[in-house]
Amino acid sequence: MDLPPPEKRARKSYSLEDNDEIMGIRAILSDEFELDIPLIQAHSCQLETKQQLQAVIQELSQKLPYFQHLKRVQDRDVLICPSSEIDASETLEQHLQRFAFSEHVLRALCQGNKVVKVPQRMPRLRVQYEKTQQHWPCKFHPNHYSESLRNGTNFTASQRIFHKRMAQLLVKLSRDQNAGRPVGICVDPRTSSLVAIAGSGEAQSPHEHCSMILVDFVARSQHGGAMETNLSFAEDLTDSEAILSGLPKSYYDYLTKNEDYKDLRFGAEKSRRNEKVEDVQGDDNLAKFGPYLCTGYDVYLLQEPCLMCSMALVHSRAKRVFFLRPSDNGALATRFQLHSVKELNHHFEVFQFTTNEDDLT
């Protein structure tokens, strides 16, 4: 008897009906924060007396300046060099003879030798520091903001409510206004004002993704923008300083006519690029000079952006990027962590919304 073909597994649904289903906001940190610090092998010696310590450390720091992130001494054990630095064809003593150590220091370094495991780099978080301490004493400079990103205390209660509301709004705009396709929102976090909204399929080129279109719509609010689109945009209000030209009229009308969103603020600040400004210590460029692309803005995306879109957000100098759904080709968490590439000349923070269907806390 032939068995019926197995049923296809239903695709995970992302239909959210209320804010309670969006459980949290998780910072996407680079691997240097998330992963345990790798251990490497190192050669050490045991000094016969503590009186030898000063002379040994002085010559070691001059001739073998390794382990800047570690404490060189633990009790009477002293780190000499990574084991990888010693040729397989030579002994430790032969290796040290290359560096012209004084005779009494060389003799001390060749006593009580053993191979130990030590952390490869300095820990970035306290949880990493506590693990490294089990192997060898390590230097550590606590960063309270990094700790808050990892434990989720970087946002106030009111900020969390607003961020989650934007996530819920992404879902509703996608469902009600963009045929279920990805949608993005750009917000000025100083005023919680919606600067621009965009969705996939709203540019004439099919290759333009949601994030690319959103960046272009932000540029429209600054008398720029290059994409061709058949959309009409909201008109600036005569009694307001806010610029509404980054908001397609369909989204703007949907929100302003919905009682649930009557309290939302809309529009970008006028450009102050040609105005003389005072340099106030601590202010960022958005506060000092006014809007320039996405400088200082938060970007909320229904879908994790691909590499091309992520680079567009880098070039537009976004401040923070939030996304709800992971993508198979996502470049911020799934396939890659573009925001952690140190060589880039701009970096933004990345956060993912978690739902009650996720196994994330």
C-alpha positions in Angstrom: 0.0 0.0 0.0 1.4 3.4 -1.0 1.8 5.9 1.7 0.5 9.4 1.1 3.2 12.0 0.6 4.2 13.8 3.8 2.4 17.1 4.5 4.4 20.2 3.8 5.6 21.9 6.9 3.6 25.1 7.3 5.7 28.3 7.1 6.1 30.2 10.3 3.5 32.9 10.7 4.5 36.4 11.6 0.9 37.7 11.9 0.9 39.7 15.2 -2.3 41.1 16.5 -1.1 42.9 19.6 2.0 44.2 21.2 2.0 41.4 23.8 3.3 39.0 21.2 6.4 41.1 20.7 8.3 39.9 23.8 11.6 41.8 23.8 14.4 43.5 22.0 17.7 41.7 21.7 20.9 43.5 20.8 22.9 41.8 18.0 26.4 42.0 19.3 29.6 41.0 17.4 31.2 37.6 18.2 33.8 39.3 20.4 31.0 39.9 22.9 28.9 36.8 22.4 31.5 34.0 22.1 33.8 32.6 24.7 37.4 33.9 24.4 39.6 31.3 22.6 42.5 29.9 24.7 46.0 29.6 23.4 49.0 27.7 24.7 51.8 29.6 26.4 55.1 28.6 28.0 55.6 29.6 31.5 58.3 29.3 34.2 58.3 29.1 38.0 60.7 31.4 39.8 62.5 30.0 42.8 62.2 33.2 44.7 60.2 36.4 44.4 63.4 38.4 44.5 64.0 37.3 40.9 60.7 38.8 39.7 61.8 42.4 39.0 64.8 41.4 36.8 62.8 38.7 34.9 59.8 41.0 34.2 62.0 43.9 33.2 63.8 41.9 30.5 60.7 40.0 29.4 58.8 43.2 28.8 61.7 44.6 26.7 62.5 41.5 24.7 59.3 39.5 24.6 56.5 42.0 25.0 53.6 39.6 24.6 50.4 39.2 26.7 49.5 42.9 27.0 46.0 41.8 28.0 47.1 39.5 30.7 48.9 39.8 34.0 52.3 38.4 33.4 52.7 36.8 36.8 50.5 34.5 38.9 52.1 33.6 42.2 55.6 32.7 41.2 54.5 31.5 37.7 55.6 33.9 34.9 54.3 33.9 31.3 57.2 33.8 28.8 55.8 33.6 25.3 53.0 31.9 23.2 54.0 28.3 22.5 53.4 29.0 18.8 56.4 31.3 18.7 58.8 28.4 19.5 60.0 26.3 16.5 59.2 22.6 16.8 62.9 21.9 16.1 64.1 23.9 19.1 63.8 23.9 22.9 62.6 26.8 25.0 66.1 27.6 26.0 67.4 27.6 22.4 64.5 30.0 21.5 65.3 32.3 24.4 69.0 32.4 23.6 68.1 34.4 20.4 67.1 37.4 22.5 70.3 37.9 24.5 68.8 37.5 27.9 71.3 38.0 30.8 72.6 34.8 32.2 70.8 34.9 35.5 67.4 35.8 33.8 67.9 33.1 31.2 68.5 30.5 34.0 65.4 31.6 35.8 63.2 31.4 32.7 64.3 27.8 32.1 63.3 26.6 35.5 60.0 24.9 36.2 58.7 25.2 32.7 55.3 24.1 31.7 52.6 24.8 29.1 49.5 26.6 30.2 46.3 27.8 28.5 45.7 31.5 28.5 43.0 33.8 26.9 43.9 35.0 23.4 42.5 38.5 24.0 41.0 40.8 26.6 37.4 40.1 27.6 34.8 42.6 26.6 32.1 41.6 29.1 32.2 40.5 32.7 30.8 37.1 32.0 33.8 36.5 29.7 36.2 38.0 32.3 34.9 35.5 34.9 35.6 32.6 32.6 39.1 33.8 31.7 40.0 34.1 35.3 39.7 30.4 35.7 42.7 30.0 33.4 44.9 33.0 34.0 44.5 36.5 35.5 43.4 38.9 32.8 43.1 42.7 32.6 39.6 43.9 32.3 38.0 47.4 31.8 34.3 47.2 32.4 32.0 49.0 29.9 28.7 49.6 31.5 26.9 50.3 28.2 28.1 47.1 26.6 26.9 45.2 29.6 23.5 46.9 29.3 23.3 45.9 25.7 23.9 42.3 26.5 21.5 42.1 29.5 18.8 44.2 27.8 18.8 47.2 30.2 19.9 49.8 27.7 16.4 51.0 27.0 14.0 52.7 29.5 10.5 51.3 29.9 9.0 54.1 27.7 11.6 53.5 25.0 10.8 49.8 24.9 7.1 50.6 24.6 7.8 52.9 21.6 10.2 50.4 19.9 7.7 47.6 20.2 5.0 49.8 18.9 7.1 50.5 15.8 7.5 46.7 15.3 3.8 46.2 15.6 3.2 49.1 13.1 5.6 47.4 10.6 3.4 44.3 10.6 0.2 46.3 10.2 1.5 48.5 7.4 2.8 45.4 5.6 -0.5 43.6 5.9 -2.9 46.5 5.3 -0.9 48.7 2.9 1.8 46.7 1.1 0.3 43.3 0.3 2.4 41.5 3.0 5.7 42.7 1.6 8.5 44.2 3.7 8.1 47.7 5.1 10.5 50.1 6.8 10.1 53.1 9.0 12.7 55.8 9.7 12.3 57.7 13.0 14.0 60.7 14.6 14.6 59.4 18.1 14.9 62.9 19.6 11.2 63.6 18.9 9.9 60.1 18.1 8.7 61.5 14.8 8.2 59.3 11.7 10.5 60.8 9.1 9.9 58.3 6.2 8.0 55.1 5.5 8.7 52.8 2.5 7.8 49.3 1.3 9.2 46.8 -1.2 7.7 47.3 -4.7 7.3 51.0 -4.4 10.1 51.9 -6.8 9.9 51.3 -10.5 13.1 49.2 -10.4 12.3 45.6 -9.1 15.8 45.4 -7.7 15.3 48.1 -5.2 14.7 46.6 -1.7 12.7 48.1 1.1 15.8 49.6 2.9 17.1 51.2 -0.3 13.8 52.8 -1.0 13.5 54.0 2.6 16.9 55.7 2.5 15.8 57.4 -0.7 12.5 58.6 0.9 14.5 60.0 3.8 16.6 61.9 1.2 13.3 63.3 -0.2 12.6 65.0 3.1 16.0 66.8 2.6 15.1 67.9 -1.0 16.9 64.9 -2.5 16.0 61.5 -3.6 16.8 59.8 -6.9 14.4 56.9 -7.3 11.5 57.0 -9.8 8.2 56.1 -8.2 4.5 56.6 -9.0 3.6 57.3 -5.4 2.3 60.6 -4.2 3.7 62.0 -1.0 2.1 63.9 1.9 2.2 67.6 1.7 3.7 69.8 4.4 1.2 71.4 6.8 1.1 75.2 6.7 1.1 75.5 10.5 4.0 73.0 11.1 7.8 73.1 10.6 7.9 69.4 10.0 8.8 68.1 6.5 6.4 65.4 5.4 7.8 64.7 1.9 9.4 61.4 3.0 6.0 59.9 3.8 3.9 58.3 1.0 0.4 59.6 1.1 -1.2 56.1 1.4 0.8 55.4 4.6 0.3 58.9 6.0 -3.5 58.8 5.4 -3.8 55.3 6.9 -2.1 56.4 10.1 -3.6 59.8 10.5 -7.1 58.5 10.0 -6.7 55.6 12.4 -7.6 56.4 16.0 -4.9 54.1 17.3 -2.2 56.3 15.8 -3.6 59.8 16.6 -0.8 60.4 19.0 2.0 59.7 16.5 4.2 62.5 15.3 5.2 62.8 11.7 7.8 64.6 9.6 11.5 65.5 9.5 13.2 68.6 10.9 14.1 71.2 8.3 17.6 71.1 7.1 20.0 73.6 8.9 23.0 72.8 6.6 23.7 76.4 5.7 22.9 77.9 9.1 25.6 79.0 11.5 25.5 76.7 14.5 27.2 76.7 17.9 29.4 73.8 18.8 27.8 72.3 21.9 29.9 69.7 23.6 28.3 66.3 23.6 25.9 67.0 20.8 25.9 64.7 17.8 25.8 65.9 14.2 22.1 65.6 14.0 21.6 67.9 16.9 24.2 70.4 15.7 23.6 70.5 12.0 20.1 69.1 11.4 19.2 66.2 9.1 21.7 64.6 6.7 20.6 61.4 5.2 19.9 59.0 8.1 22.4 60.5 10.5 21.1 60.1 14.1 18.0 58.3 12.9 16.6 55.0 13.9 15.5 52.5 11.2 12.8 49.9 11.8 12.6 47.1 9.3 10.1 44.2 9.0 12.8 42.1 7.4 16.5 41.7 8.2 18.3 43.6 5.4 20.6 41.9 2.9 24.2 42.9 2.4 23.4 45.5 -0.2 20.7 47.1 1.9 22.9 47.0 5.0 25.7 48.8 3.2 23.1 51.4 2.1 22.3 52.0 5.8 26.0 52.3 6.6 26.5 54.9 3.9 23.4 56.8 5.0 24.9 56.8 8.5 21.9 55.4 10.4 22.2 55.4 14.2 20.3 52.2 15.1 18.7 49.4 13.0 15.8 47.3 14.4 14.3 44.4 12.5 11.6 41.8 13.3 12.0 38.9 10.9 15.3 37.2 10.1 16.2 36.7 6.4 17.9 33.8 4.7 20.4 36.3 3.2 20.4 38.7 6.2 23.6 40.6 6.7 23.2 41.8 10.3 22.6 38.5 12.2 21.9 35.5 9.9 24.7 35.3 7.4 26.9 38.2 8.5 27.4 41.0 11.0 28.2 43.9 8.8 27.9 46.4 11.7 30.8 44.6 13.5 33.3 45.1 10.6 35.9 47.4 12.2 37.2 48.7 8.8 34.0 50.5 8.0 34.0 54.2 8.6 30.5 54.1 10.2 28.9 51.7 12.6 25.3 51.4 13.8 23.8 49.4 16.6 21.5 46.5 15.6 18.5 45.1 17.5 16.1 42.3 16.8 12.6 42.1 18.1 11.7 38.8 19.7 8.3 37.2 19.7 6.5 34.6 21.8 7.3 32.1 19.0 11.0 32.7 19.5 13.1 30.7 22.0 14.9 34.0 22.8 14.7 35.9 26.0 
